[in-house]
Amino acid sequence: MGTTSTPGRRRNTPRSTATALRGLLGGVLPLLASLFLFAPTPAAAASLTEVTGFGNNPSNLRMYEYVPNNVAARPAVLVAVHYCTGSGPAFHSGTEFASLADRYGFIVIYPSATRSGACFDVSSPQALRHDGGSDPVGIVSMVRYAQQRHNADPDRVYVTGASSGAMMTNVLLGDYPDVFKAGAAFAGVPFGCFATTDGSSWNSACANGTITKTPQAWGDLVRGAHPGYQGARPRMQVWHGTSDGTLRYPNFGEEIKQWTNVLGVSQTPAFTDRPQSSWTRTRYGATGNQAPVEAISIQGAGHSLPTAGMAARAITFFGLDAG
């Protein structure tokens, strides 16, 4: 279940985690090729640093942070979550988020999963509730560490990720709407779609795009993750390739249904355009760059997002390029 992680084959029966992970490995090479092909030359001055002892970390994640030389006095924080078989350092070197941090002065946190297969837990009951345990708790500890250590702005905390990291983006927005202000998910699935109760971390029905729900039902899963929460909900940007064979394209539409319901906006786009010839972008609830929900469909793309220029679009959606 990860982003650069699975070349999925369509199956109608559940497969074991080990089988799924072997499949994921096949998707790593094309994604890495696209990521490294377009990766910017890293800035010479700042470097990626591992942080230990950052707080409650029930699943033994590792934390890496990138603090640019021109970090703002009260910086924003972006959590960037890797794909299955990946790592924080790999996602740092293979994506454009660090170079964008150099430009705009925000901090990037790169969590690293340490379990076999290096996927994030987006399946267990613990992971799908506020302060329930597992990976989301460790990631939020990283955010709180950065806020204390770097005087980071608690009102400007964002999360993005690819594949397994995109699924975790959905999970974090559901579990911690009080922490994250917006997310950008590259080739993910809705919150709760990958849920399992048998200890497995793989959900074939969700991966194959065969789980469909009403917007209300999807929204109820998110609202149920943090019962009693009455505050503002984070905005969401979702990306998906129409030819994704790992986390299939119907998940894109299900994510739109979920987050438009959570944010209380119409499923009818308020705005549609084509920023590039293969991209179709729709916005829901507003027409501007920070609409409540933004969705970008990439015609013909597989499980290989983000590619060049997509990270910058996410930064615009967050508002991190606005000075």
Secondary structure by P-SEA (a helix, b strand, c coil): ccccccccccccccccaaaaaaaaaaaaaaaaaaaaaccccccccbbbbbbccccccccbbbbbbbbccccccbbbbbbbbbcccccaaaaaaacaaaaaaaacbbbbbbbbbcccccccccccccccccccccaaaaaaaaaaaaaaaccccccccccccccaaaaaaaaaaaacccccccccccccccccccccccccccccccccccccccaaaaaaaaaacccccccbbbbbbbbbbcccccccaaaaaaaaaaaaaaacccccccbbbbccccbbbbbcccccccccbbbbbbccccccccccaaaaaaaaaaccccc
